[in-house]
Amino acid sequence: MAKNIFQEDLDRPNRRAGMTAGIVASAGFFIVAISWMTYTMFRIDVGADEFAVLIHKTGLDLKNSDEVASSEAYKGVQKKILTTGRYFYNPYDWTWQINKLTEIKTGKLGVKVSLTGDDLPYGEFLAQMLSEDEAKTKGIVPEVLKPVRYAINPYLYKVEENHEPVTIPAGFKGVVTNLAGPFPKKPNELLVKEGERGVQERTFDPGTYFVNPYVTRISKVDCRSQRFNLAEKKDMGFPSKDGFWVTLDGRIEFRVNPEKAAEVFVTYNEDLNGDLIDEEIVRKVILPNARSICRLEGSSKLGREFIEGETRMAFEKKFEASMRKACDSLGIEIVQAVITSIYPPTQIATPIKLRESARLDERKFKQQILKKLEEKKTAE
């Protein structure tokens, strides 16, 4: 009996050591399990080309007018996003969505549309911004996205990616039209002041511009020299002083004055872009002024005078000077205006040509007679 008691006393430390070892092992296993659960279930890994949107599952309820939570104290989609990195959030309180970065490709630009905030007043479509990333109202964000990657919360903004920047080639001017902004104080003028809605006084030089197509429209106006033949439609002519119809042909070289490109665009363009403005200038400026000047100057001369060289030269000089004076005030520069040919009516052209031919023959015969007389004197 004493031996058994003594044996129990010897085994008791061993049992205690075993129990301690079991407790330590269980605690270690529990810690490892908790760590593994925390690492796997609480971890948010955001890749290099990704971002995460947080959604709070607990907290205060949102108002019916709210689309997203204003802070982490409220339930719902959070404005804050998680960029590239590793984060730990309690899955009981939070859930999240991993999204790809929005990429604006080279040669394109992006436009953001705010999906949250107050409704815009009637007639307005641009969002009012509290900061670069936070909008006060819904609507189109004025700033554009250039070619790069962006982490944009899809619950806050919609992104249109397929817009293209405006490229103005050399020799062109970009006429700027504001599609948004306050209405002009002087609505009856062709051009408006800076920032007002309408065609601006300033123009853009050649280059590439990243502008919001919903806010600004840029029309390209060709300011290079253009050529036009007066008789292209076979209807250029005028009645002479004696009632004969004189037709002519000529070449006019003109260009839009770069300093007045905006004014010319508003006055003569009938399309949204300026690609066809040259045809409008020819139809509304060049041809009417050319016909008017030809008839005013030509109707003061007799038909036969246009066959003679001096009258034709004087008519050409007067025509070019009058064209430059008439078109300069309209923003069109006349580089050159040349009358290449004048066709008098056959009724007077034929007799005059015969008379001129007879006069030349007479001069030739007189020269031959003088030559014979000289030869006779030489022989004597």
C-alpha positions in Angstrom: 0.0 0.0 0.0 2.8 2.4 0.9 4.5 1.4 -2.3 1.4 2.4 -4.4 1.2 5.8 -2.7 4.8 6.4 -3.3 4.4 5.4 -7.0 1.5 7.8 -7.4 3.7 10.6 -6.0 6.3 9.8 -8.6 3.9 9.7 -11.5 2.1 12.9 -10.6 4.8 15.3 -12.0 4.8 13.2 -15.2 1.0 13.6 -15.6 1.2 17.3 -14.9 3.9 17.7 -17.5 1.8 15.8 -20.0 -1.2 18.0 -19.3 0.9 21.1 -19.7 2.3 19.9 -23.0 -1.3 19.1 -24.3 -2.5 22.5 -23.3 0.4 24.2 -25.0 -0.1 22.1 -28.1 -3.9 22.9 -28.1 -3.2 26.7 -27.6 -0.6 26.6 -30.4 -3.0 24.8 -32.7 -5.7 27.3 -31.8 -3.4 30.3 -32.5 -2.3 28.8 -35.8 -6.0 28.2 -36.8 -7.0 31.7 -35.8 -4.0 33.1 -37.7 -4.8 31.1 -40.7 -8.5 32.1 -40.7 -7.5 35.8 -40.2 -4.9 35.6 -43.0 -7.3 33.8 -45.4 -10.7 35.2 -44.6 -9.8 38.8 -43.5 -7.1 39.3 -46.2 -7.7 41.5 -49.3 -5.0 41.2 -52.0 -5.3 43.9 -54.6 -3.1 43.3 -57.7 -1.1 45.8 -59.7 -3.9 46.3 -62.3 -6.8 46.1 -59.8 -8.6 48.1 -57.1 -11.1 47.1 -54.5 -14.5 48.6 -53.6 -15.5 48.3 -50.0 -19.1 47.6 -48.9 -20.0 48.0 -45.3 -22.5 45.4 -44.1 -23.1 46.9 -40.6 -23.7 50.4 -39.4 -26.3 53.1 -39.8 -28.9 52.9 -42.6 -28.7 55.1 -45.6 -31.3 57.7 -46.5 -33.5 56.9 -49.5 -31.8 59.7 -51.5 -28.3 58.3 -50.9 -26.7 56.0 -53.4 -23.4 55.5 -51.5 -22.3 55.8 -47.8 -21.0 59.2 -46.8 -18.6 57.6 -44.3 -17.6 54.2 -42.8 -20.3 54.7 -40.1 -23.0 53.9 -42.7 -23.9 50.7 -44.5 -23.5 50.4 -48.2 -20.9 51.1 -50.9 -18.0 53.3 -49.6 -16.5 56.1 -51.6 -13.1 55.0 -50.5 -11.3 52.4 -52.7 -8.3 50.2 -52.0 -5.4 50.4 -54.4 -2.6 47.9 -55.0 -1.6 46.2 -51.8 -2.6 43.9 -49.0 -5.4 44.8 -46.5 -7.2 43.1 -43.6 -10.9 43.7 -43.0 -13.4 41.8 -40.8 -15.7 39.8 -43.2 -18.5 40.1 -40.7 -18.6 43.9 -41.1 -17.2 44.2 -44.6 -17.4 42.7 -48.1 -15.5 43.9 -51.2 -15.3 43.7 -54.9 -12.1 43.5 -56.9 -12.2 45.4 -60.2 -9.8 46.0 -63.1 -8.4 49.4 -63.6 -10.0 51.6 -66.2 -7.5 51.9 -69.1 -7.7 54.8 -71.5 -5.9 53.6 -74.6 -3.3 55.7 -76.6 -5.0 58.1 -79.0 -8.3 58.1 -77.0 -9.7 60.1 -74.1 -12.2 59.3 -71.4 -15.2 61.2 -70.0 -16.6 60.6 -66.5 -20.3 60.8 -65.7 -21.2 61.3 -62.0 -23.9 58.8 -60.9 -24.3 60.2 -57.4 -25.1 63.6 -55.8 -27.9 66.1 -56.2 -29.9 66.4 -59.4 -28.9 69.2 -61.7 -31.1 72.2 -62.4 -33.1 72.4 -65.7 -30.9 73.1 -68.7 -27.6 72.0 -67.0 -25.7 68.9 -67.7 -22.2 69.4 -66.2 -21.6 68.0 -62.7 -20.5 70.4 -60.0 -17.3 69.2 -58.4 -16.4 69.5 -54.7 -12.9 68.3 -55.4 -11.0 66.5 -58.2 -12.5 63.1 -57.1 -15.8 64.1 -55.5 -18.8 65.4 -57.3 -21.6 67.5 -55.6 -24.1 66.7 -58.3 -24.9 64.2 -61.0 -23.9 64.8 -64.6 -20.9 64.9 -66.9 -17.6 65.8 -65.3 -15.9 68.6 -67.2 -12.3 67.2 -66.9 -11.2 64.4 -69.2 -9.2 61.3 -68.7 -6.0 61.1 -70.7 -4.3 57.8 -71.8 -3.3 56.0 -68.6 -4.9 53.7 -66.0 -7.4 54.9 -63.4 -8.9 53.4 -60.3 -12.5 54.7 -60.6 -15.3 53.6 -58.3 -18.0 52.2 -60.7 -20.7 53.0 -58.2 -19.7 56.7 -58.3 -18.8 57.2 -62.0 -19.5 55.8 -65.4 -16.6 56.1 -67.8 -16.9 56.6 -71.6 -13.6 55.5 -73.1 -13.9 55.8 -76.9 -13.7 59.5 -77.5 -10.8 60.9 -79.5 -8.8 64.1 -79.0 -9.0 66.8 -81.6 -6.0 67.3 -83.9 -5.7 70.5 -85.8 -3.3 70.1 -88.8 -0.8 72.7 -89.9 -2.4 75.6 -91.8 -5.7 75.2 -89.9 -7.3 77.1 -87.0 -9.5 75.5 -84.4 -12.7 77.5 -83.8 -13.9 76.8 -80.2 -17.6 76.5 -79.4 -18.6 76.3 -75.7 -21.6 73.9 -75.3 -21.9 74.7 -71.6 -21.7 77.7 -69.4 -23.6 80.9 -68.8 -25.5 82.3 -71.8 -23.9 85.4 -73.4 -24.7 88.8 -72.0 -24.9 90.1 -75.6 -26.8 87.4 -77.4 -27.0 89.2 -80.8 -23.2 89.2 -81.4 -21.4 86.7 -83.6 -18.8 85.8 -81.0 -19.1 85.6 -77.2 -16.8 86.4 -74.4 -14.4 83.9 -72.7 -16.4 81.2 -70.8 -19.8 82.1 -72.2 -21.8 79.6 -74.2 -21.3 79.9 -77.9 -18.5 80.5 -80.4 -15.4 82.0 -78.7 -13.2 84.8 -79.9 -10.0 82.8 -79.3 -8.9 80.1 -81.6 -6.6 77.1 -81.3 -3.3 76.8 -83.1 -2.2 73.5 -84.8 -1.8 70.7 -82.3 -3.6 68.0 -80.4 -6.1 68.9 -77.7 -7.8 66.7 -75.1 -11.2 68.4 -74.7 -14.5 67.1 -73.4 -16.7 66.7 -76.5 -19.8 67.4 -74.4 -18.3 70.7 -73.2 -16.2 72.0 -76.1 -16.5 71.6 -79.8 -13.5 72.4 -82.0 -14.1 73.0 -85.7 -11.2 73.0 -88.1 -11.0 76.0 -90.5 -8.6 75.7 -93.4 -6.5 78.9 -93.6 -4.3 77.8 -96.4 -4.4 79.3 -99.9 -7.2 78.0 -102.1 -7.7 78.5 -105.9 -10.9 78.9 -107.8 -11.5 79.3 -111.5 -14.1 82.0 -112.3 -15.4 80.2 -115.4 -15.7 76.8 -113.6 -19.4 76.9 -114.1 -19.2 78.6 -117.5 -21.4 81.5 -116.4 -19.0 84.4 -115.7 -19.5 87.4 -117.9 -21.0 90.9 -118.2 -22.7 93.2 -120.7 -20.5 95.8 -122.3 -21.4 99.4 -122.7 -22.7 98.9 -126.2 -24.9 95.9 -125.1 -22.6 93.0 -126.1 -22.2 90.0 -123.7 -18.5 89.6 -122.8 -17.4 86.3 -121.2 -14.2 85.8 -119.3 -12.1 83.4 -117.3 -9.8 84.0 -114.4 -8.1 82.5 -111.4 -8.6 83.7 -107.8 -6.3 82.6 -105.0 -7.7 83.3 -101.5 -7.4 82.2 -97.9 -9.2 82.8 -94.6 -7.5 85.4 -92.5 -6.3 83.4 -89.4 -7.1 86.3 -87.1 -10.7 86.3 -88.2 -11.2 82.5 -88.5 -13.9 82.4 -85.8 -15.8 85.3 -87.3 -15.7 83.8 -90.8 -16.7 80.4 -89.5 -19.8 81.8 -87.8 -20.8 84.0 -90.7 -20.5 81.5 -93.6 -20.4 78.0 -92.3 -23.7 76.0 -92.4 -22.3 72.7 -91.0 -21.1 71.8 -87.5 -17.5 71.4 -88.7 -15.5 73.7 -90.9 -14.4 71.2 -93.6 -16.8 72.6 -96.2 -16.3 76.3 -95.4 -14.2 76.9 -98.6 -17.2 76.0 -100.8 -19.3 78.4 -98.7 -16.8 81.2 -99.1 -16.7 80.7 -102.9 -20.5 80.6 -103.1 -21.2 83.5 -100.8 -18.1 85.8 -101.1 -15.9 85.1 -104.1 -18.5 84.6 -106.9 -20.9 87.4 -105.9 -18.1 90.0 -105.5 -16.4 88.9 -108.7 -19.7 89.2 -110.7 -20.4 92.5 -109.2 -17.0 94.0 -109.9 -16.9 92.6 -113.4 -20.3 94.1 -114.3 -19.6 97.5 -112.7 -16.2 97.8 -114.4 -17.0 96.1 -117.7 -20.3 97.8 -118.4 -18.4 101.2 -118.7 -16.3 99.9 -121.6 -17.2 99.1 -125.2 -17.1 95.6 -126.3 -14.3 96.2 -128.8 -12.1 97.8 -126.1 -11.6 94.4 -124.4 -9.7 93.2 -127.5 -7.1 95.9 -127.1 -4.3 95.3 -124.7 -4.3 98.5 -122.7 -8.0 98.2 -121.7 -7.6 94.6 -120.7 -4.6 95.4 -118.5 -6.4 98.2 -116.8 -9.5 96.0 -116.3 -7.4 93.3 -114.7 -5.7 95.7 -112.2 -8.9 97.3 -111.3 -10.5 93.8 -110.8 -7.8 92.6 -108.4 -7.7 95.8 -106.3 -11.5 95.8 -106.0 -11.6 92.1 -105.0 -9.1 92.7 -102.3 -10.9 95.7 -100.9 -14.3 93.9 -100.9 -13.2 90.7 -99.3 -10.7 92.0 -96.8 -13.4 93.4 -94.5 -15.1 90.0 -94.6 -12.1 88.1 -93.3 -11.0 86.7 -96.7 -7.6 87.6 -98.0 -7.2 87.7 -101.8 -3.7 86.5 -102.5 -4.1 86.9 -106.3 -6.9 87.7 -108.8 -5.9 87.2 -112.4 -8.1 87.5 -115.5 -6.6 84.8 -117.8 -8.8 85.4 -120.9 -11.6 87.6 -122.2 -13.9 86.5 -124.9 -15.7 89.3 -126.7 -18.8 88.4 -128.7 -18.3 87.1 -132.3 -20.3 89.9 -133.8 -17.6 92.4 -133.0 -14.6 90.1 -132.5 -14.5 88.9 -136.1 -14.6 92.4 -137.8 -12.0 93.7 -135.4 -9.8 90.8 -135.9 -10.0 91.2 -139.7 -9.3 94.9 -139.3 -6.4 94.2 -137.1 -5.1 91.6 -139.5 -5.4 94.0 -142.4 -3.5 96.6 -140.4 -0.7 94.1 -139.7 -0.6 93.2 -143.4 -0.4 96.9 -144.3 2.4 97.4 -141.9 4.2 94.3 -143.3 3.8 95.5 -146.9 5.1 98.9 -146.0 8.2 97.3 -144.4 8.7 95.2 -147.6 8.4 98.3 -149.8 11.0 100.2 -147.6 13.2 97.2 -147.8 13.1 97.1 -151.6 13.9 100.8 -151.8 16.9 100.3 -149.6 18.1 97.4 -151.7 17.6 99.6 -154.8 19.7 102.4 -153.3 22.3 99.9 -152.3 22.5 98.5 -155.8 22.9 102.0 -157.3 
